[in-house]
Amino acid sequence: MNKSNLTLVSASAEGVLGEYNHSVSIDKNEAFIIIYGPNGVGKTKFLEIIHALSQLHGYVLSTLPFKTATLTYSDKSELSVSFKTDKGNDRTPSEHLASMPASPIPEYTLRRPGEEPVTWEHKKDDFTIFLEESDRFEQLSDLYWRNLFDDEVYHVETLYEMYGHRPRQGQQSSPPDSVKDFIDRTSSYLIETQRLRAEQDTATPQRMRFDGPRPRPSRSRINKQAEKIRSLLREAQTEHSQITQQLDRTFPNRVLEAGIRNDESNDLKEEDVRAHYNEQNKFRSRLGQVVSVRLNSELSLPEGKLDDWALKLLNQYLEDARRKFEPFVDLLEKIELLEQIINGRLLKKRLRVTADKGLLVERIGSSESIPLELLSSGEQHEIILMIDLLFNVPKGAIVLIDEPEISLHVAWQILFISDVKQIAELVGFKFIVATHSPQIINDQWNHARRLGPEGASFDA
């Protein structure tokens, strides 16, 4: 079975905010679209609906103001959701908006070409009901809960460990295996408006005290992003070291074996080996701006013509070096693009990515470092957003970006789409931007899709 990613080609939602029907399509040759329209037509809600449906986030869907939604993918598959209440009647938008006591239950349907439709409901398991009925927790999303006693946010996996309890087999609202396989191929990534809000590390289980979980101090989002890059560099360095040890240990034997096979014709060309050598030196020099990985331990090519044995030796050495530095190749491309984009925006400051700091911002001319949290909100927004796109978005995803103009200077808004297009090409994703800003749209009106009544004005 083909496991390649499926691409979103259209999305629709009816009854958004109780009165609007939205529908957009993305041509197979389009890298992105922009949705715009007057305030109050539900642009943000539309993005949230697309993301929650693509991830089967039933709790989030049950809190959003709409009636039905459908996502269509590149293989003509359709994933849709509608609602029932716990009393069995269909939910209407007006019921949702009036906060009716009936609990809406998402009902999904997956239609795939040549297959029977699959329909299932999102039901609460016993552990979710236990948390709801306690006076301690408030549900924030399908994965996160807030402790009302200390305002700390927990991932549901952490709560499972804290309470030593998981939903019983068959109780979880788990879709059929065929649907799970489909969802694995349709990733989406939502970038919300409030990118600067402090977050807490919810991934690590905490020990319980008699009076509840021990609170943990929050960290700013930009510092978390810096730590993310440090972590990626550490992982690459570890992998590099492991590959280096293995190849260095076996290098003499592999060289001797290659020399013994002297009956084989040597089709290596000296100009190709020298070109490969020069390319690798350039890569080492680029990488040396970020990490230290024994960059000086390299051979020097002799002058004059190289014998066949020397070409074989050098070719083996260069192939080993390529494998050693492979963990850094994609990472370095992303780092260099991040520095290029951000340093084209910063005034009298320069961003550098380093293995020890992750992110380092210095004043030009003095090398004085500036704490990340002391950057302007616009600078922080831009850095956080670009890091999200470069390092957190999975290949093949549909990226949903809500109001990127927040805290961005008009000049930065004009450059925004071209920046994200570069990143999308490198990482391999498509994106949808929801905006109020004509400057974000700039010269990309052929990619713009208007939402809302035709007679309403578009207020920037």
C-alpha positions in Angstrom: 0.0 0.0 0.0 1.3 3.5 -0.9 2.2 5.2 2.4 3.1 8.6 0.8 1.4 11.7 2.4 -1.9 12.8 1.1 -2.4 16.5 0.2 -5.3 18.6 1.2 -7.0 19.9 -1.9 -10.2 21.4 -0.4 -11.9 22.2 2.9 -15.5 23.3 3.6 -17.5 24.0 6.8 -21.2 24.8 7.1 -22.8 26.9 9.9 -19.6 28.6 11.0 -20.5 31.0 13.8 -24.1 29.9 13.2 -24.5 31.6 9.7 -21.5 31.3 7.4 -20.6 28.5 4.9 -17.0 28.5 3.9 -15.2 26.5 1.2 -11.7 26.8 -0.2 -9.6 24.7 -2.6 -5.9 24.5 -3.2 -4.8 23.7 -6.7 -2.2 20.8 -7.0 0.3 23.3 -8.3 -0.3 25.9 -5.6 2.1 26.0 -2.6 -0.3 28.1 -0.6 -3.6 30.1 -0.4 -4.6 33.1 1.6 -8.0 33.5 3.2 -9.3 37.0 4.0 -12.5 38.8 4.7 -14.2 41.2 7.1 -14.1 40.7 10.9 -16.6 38.3 12.3 -16.9 35.7 9.4 -14.9 33.1 11.3 -11.5 32.9 9.5 -9.7 31.7 12.7 -12.5 29.2 13.5 -12.3 27.8 10.0 -8.5 27.1 10.4 -9.2 25.5 13.8 -12.0 23.3 12.3 -9.6 22.1 9.5 -6.9 21.3 12.0 -9.1 19.6 14.6 -10.9 17.5 11.9 -7.6 16.4 10.3 -6.3 15.3 13.7 -9.7 13.8 14.8 -9.6 16.1 17.9 -13.2 15.4 19.0 -13.2 17.5 22.1 -12.0 20.6 20.2 -14.5 20.0 17.4 -17.3 19.8 20.0 -16.4 23.3 21.2 -16.2 25.0 17.9 -19.2 26.8 16.4 -20.1 25.0 13.2 -22.5 22.3 11.9 -20.6 20.1 9.5 -17.2 20.1 7.8 -15.4 18.1 5.0 -11.8 17.8 4.0 -10.9 16.4 0.6 -7.5 15.0 -0.2 -5.4 14.4 -3.3 -6.6 10.8 -3.7 -10.2 12.0 -3.7 -10.7 10.7 -0.1 -13.2 12.7 2.0 -13.1 13.0 5.8 -16.2 14.7 7.3 -17.7 15.4 10.7 -21.2 16.2 11.9 -22.8 16.2 15.4 -25.3 14.4 17.5 -26.2 15.3 21.1 -26.4 12.9 24.0 -30.1 13.0 23.5 -29.8 11.7 19.9 -30.9 14.8 18.0 -28.6 16.6 15.5 -26.9 19.7 16.8 -27.6 23.0 15.1 -25.3 26.0 15.1 -27.8 28.1 17.0 -27.9 25.4 19.8 -24.1 25.6 20.0 -24.0 29.4 20.1 -26.7 29.5 22.8 -24.6 27.1 24.9 -27.3 24.5 25.2 -26.7 21.9 27.9 -26.9 19.0 25.4 -23.3 17.6 24.8 -22.5 17.5 21.1 -20.9 14.2 19.9 -18.7 14.4 16.8 -19.6 11.7 14.2 -17.0 11.1 11.6 -17.2 9.6 8.1 -14.3 8.6 6.0 -15.0 7.9 2.3 -12.2 6.5 0.2 -12.4 5.7 -3.5 -13.4 2.0 -4.1 -14.1 1.4 -0.4 -17.2 1.3 1.8 -17.6 4.5 3.9 -16.4 4.1 7.6 -18.4 6.0 10.2 -17.7 6.2 14.0 -18.4 8.5 16.9 -16.1 10.3 19.3 -17.1 9.0 22.8 -15.7 9.8 26.2 -13.8 7.1 28.0 -14.1 6.4 31.8 -10.9 8.4 32.6 -12.1 11.5 30.8 -15.4 11.2 32.7 -13.5 10.8 35.9 -11.5 14.0 35.3 -14.6 15.9 34.3 -16.4 15.0 37.4 -13.5 15.9 39.7 -13.3 19.4 41.0 -9.6 19.6 40.2 -9.2 19.6 36.3 -10.6 21.6 33.4 -10.2 20.1 29.9 -8.4 22.4 27.4 -8.1 20.2 24.4 -8.0 16.5 23.5 -4.5 16.2 24.9 -4.2 18.8 27.7 -5.9 19.5 31.0 -5.5 22.4 33.5 -5.2 21.8 37.2 -7.6 24.4 38.7 -5.7 24.4 42.1 -2.4 25.5 40.7 -3.2 26.5 37.1 -0.6 24.0 35.8 -1.3 22.3 32.4 -0.8 18.6 32.0 -0.6 16.3 29.0 -3.1 13.4 29.3 -0.2 10.9 29.3 1.1 12.6 32.4 -2.2 12.2 34.1 -2.3 8.6 33.2 1.0 8.1 35.0 0.0 10.3 38.0 -3.2 8.4 38.6 -1.9 4.9 37.5 -5.0 4.6 35.3 -5.7 4.3 31.6 -9.0 3.9 29.8 -10.1 0.3 29.6 -9.7 -1.5 26.3 -12.5 -0.6 23.9 -13.6 2.5 25.9 -11.4 5.0 24.1 -12.9 6.8 21.2 -10.4 5.1 18.9 -11.1 5.0 15.1 -10.7 1.8 13.1 -7.2 0.8 12.0 -7.8 1.8 8.4 -8.7 5.3 9.6 -5.6 5.5 11.8 -3.5 4.7 8.7 -5.2 7.4 6.8 -4.8 10.0 9.5 -1.0 9.2 9.7 -0.8 10.4 6.1 -2.7 13.7 6.5 -0.8 15.7 9.0 -1.6 19.3 9.7 0.1 22.0 11.8 -1.7 25.0 13.4 0.2 28.2 14.2 -2.1 30.3 16.4 -2.1 34.0 16.9 -0.8 34.0 20.5 2.7 32.6 19.7 4.4 34.4 22.6 2.4 33.1 25.5 4.4 31.3 28.2 4.2 27.5 28.1 4.9 24.8 30.6 6.8 21.6 29.9 4.0 19.0 30.0 5.9 16.1 28.6 7.6 14.9 31.8 5.5 13.1 34.4 5.5 14.7 37.8 5.4 13.1 41.2 2.3 13.6 43.3 2.4 15.2 46.8 -0.3 14.9 49.3 -1.6 18.4 48.3 -1.3 17.9 44.5 1.4 18.1 41.9 4.4 20.3 42.4 4.2 23.4 40.2 7.0 24.0 37.7 8.0 27.4 36.5 7.0 28.4 33.0 9.4 29.3 30.2 8.9 31.8 27.4 8.2 30.4 24.0 11.3 31.9 22.4 13.5 30.2 25.0 11.8 26.9 24.4 12.5 27.3 20.7 16.2 28.0 21.4 16.3 24.8 23.5 14.6 23.0 20.6 17.5 23.9 18.3 20.1 23.0 20.9 18.5 19.6 21.3 18.5 19.0 17.5 22.1 19.9 17.3 23.0 17.7 20.2 21.2 14.8 18.5 23.0 15.4 15.3 26.4 15.6 17.1 25.7 12.3 18.9 24.7 10.5 15.6 27.8 12.0 14.0 30.1 10.7 16.7 28.6 7.2 16.5 29.0 7.0 12.7 32.5 8.4 13.0 33.6 5.8 15.5 32.2 3.0 13.5 33.7 4.1 10.2 37.1 5.0 11.6 37.4 1.6 13.3 36.8 -0.2 10.0 38.5 2.2 7.6 41.9 0.4 7.3 40.3 -3.0 6.5 38.0 -1.4 3.9 40.9 0.4 2.2 42.9 -2.8 2.1 40.0 -4.8 0.7 39.5 -2.2 -2.0 43.2 -2.4 -2.8 43.1 -6.2 -3.1 40.4 -5.9 -5.7 43.0 -4.6 -8.2 41.5 -6.7 -11.0 38.6 -4.3 -11.2 38.9 -1.4 -13.5 39.1 2.0 -11.8 36.5 4.3 -13.4 37.1 7.1 -10.9 38.0 10.4 -12.5 40.5 12.7 -10.8 38.5 15.9 -11.6 35.4 14.3 -9.9 37.3 13.4 -6.8 38.8 16.9 -6.5 35.4 18.5 -7.1 33.9 16.3 -4.3 36.8 17.2 -2.0 36.2 20.9 -2.6 32.5 20.7 -2.0 33.1 18.8 1.2 35.5 21.5 2.4 32.9 24.1 1.8 30.3 22.2 3.8 32.8 21.7 6.6 33.4 25.5 6.6 29.7 26.2 6.7 29.1 23.7 9.5 32.0 25.1 11.5 30.0 28.3 12.0 27.5 26.3 14.1 29.2 23.4 15.7 32.7 22.0 16.4 33.1 18.5 15.0 36.8 17.9 14.3 36.6 20.1 11.3 40.4 20.4 11.0 41.0 16.6 10.7 41.2 16.5 6.9 43.6 15.3 4.3 45.4 17.7 2.0 45.3 16.8 -1.7 48.8 16.5 -3.3 49.7 18.5 -6.4 50.0 16.7 -9.7 48.3 13.7 -11.1 46.9 11.2 -8.7 47.5 7.5 -9.1 44.6 5.0 -9.2 45.4 3.7 -5.7 45.3 7.3 -4.4 42.0 8.0 -6.1 40.5 4.9 -4.5 41.8 5.9 -1.1 40.5 9.5 -1.4 37.2 8.3 -2.7 36.7 6.0 0.3 37.8 8.8 2.6 35.4 11.3 1.1 32.5 8.8 1.1 33.1 8.1 4.8 33.2 11.9 5.5 29.9 12.3 3.6 28.3 9.6 5.8 29.8 11.2 9.0 28.3 14.6 8.3 25.0 13.4 6.9 23.1 14.0 10.2 23.9 17.8 9.8 22.9 18.3 6.1 19.2 19.0 6.4 19.7 20.7 9.8 22.3 23.1 8.4 20.2 24.1 5.5 17.4 25.0 7.8 19.7 26.9 10.2 21.2 28.9 7.3 17.7 29.8 5.9 16.6 30.9 9.4 19.6 33.2 9.8 19.1 34.6 6.3 15.5 35.5 6.9 15.8 36.8 10.4 19.0 38.8 9.8 17.2 40.5 6.9 14.6 41.8 9.4 16.7 42.7 12.5 17.9 46.3 12.9 21.5 46.6 14.2 21.3 43.1 15.5 22.4 39.7 14.3 21.0 36.2 15.0 23.4 33.3 15.1 22.6 29.6 15.8 25.2 27.9 17.9 25.4 24.5 19.5 25.9 25.8 23.0 23.3 28.6 23.0 20.8 27.5 20.4 19.9 31.0 19.5 22.2 34.0 20.1 21.3 37.6 19.2 24.2 40.1 19.3 24.4 43.8 18.6 26.3 44.5 15.4 29.6 46.2 16.1 29.9 45.3 19.8 29.1 41.6 20.0 27.0 42.3 23.0 24.5 39.5 23.5 20.8 40.3 24.0 18.6 38.0 26.1 15.9 36.6 23.8 13.0 37.6 26.0 14.2 41.2 25.7 13.7 41.4 22.0 10.6 43.3 20.8 7.4 41.4 20.5 7.6 41.7 16.7 11.1 40.2 16.6 10.1 37.4 18.9 7.0 36.6 16.8 9.1 36.4 13.6 11.8 34.2 15.2 9.2 31.9 16.8 7.2 31.6 13.7 10.1 30.8 11.4 11.5 28.2 13.8 8.1 26.6 14.0 7.9 26.3 10.2 11.5 25.2 9.8 12.0 22.7 12.6 8.5 21.6 13.9 6.4 21.1 10.8 6.5 17.5 9.4 7.1 17.0 5.7 3.9 16.8 3.7 1.8 18.7 6.2 -0.8 21.4 5.6 0.3 24.4 7.7 -2.5 26.7 9.0 -1.2 30.2 10.0 -3.5 32.5 11.8 -3.0 36.3 11.5 0.8 36.4 11.0 0.6 40.2 10.9 0.4 40.3 14.7 3.2 42.6 16.0 4.9 42.6 12.6 6.1 45.9 11.0 4.4 46.6 7.6 7.6 46.0 5.8 7.9 42.6 7.4 4.3 41.8 6.5 5.1 42.5 2.8 7.9 40.0 2.9 6.1 37.3 4.9 4.6 35.2 2.1 7.9 35.0 0.1 9.7 34.0 3.4 7.3 31.2 4.1 7.4 30.0 0.4 11.2 29.5 0.8 10.7 27.5 3.9 7.8 25.5 2.4 10.0 24.5 -0.5 12.8 23.4 1.7 10.7 21.5 4.3 8.1 20.3 1.9 4.6 21.5 3.0 1.7 23.6 1.8 0.1 26.4 3.8 -3.0 28.4 4.4 -2.8 31.9 5.8 -5.7 33.7 7.4 -5.2 37.4 7.5 -6.8 40.9 7.9 -3.8 42.5 6.3 -3.6 43.6 2.6 0.2 43.9 3.2 0.4 40.1 3.9 -1.4 39.4 0.6 0.7 42.0 -1.2 1.1 40.9 -4.8 -0.3 37.4 -4.2 -4.0 38.1 -4.9 -4.2 35.2 -7.4 -3.8 32.9 -4.3 -6.3 34.8 -2.2 -9.7 33.4 -1.3 -12.4 35.7 0.1 -14.7 34.5 3.0 -17.9 36.1 4.0 -20.9 37.9 2.3 -20.1 39.4 -1.0 -21.5 42.8 0.0 -19.3 43.1 3.2 -16.2 45.3 3.0 -12.7 44.0 3.7 -11.3 46.1 6.5 -7.6 45.9 6.9 
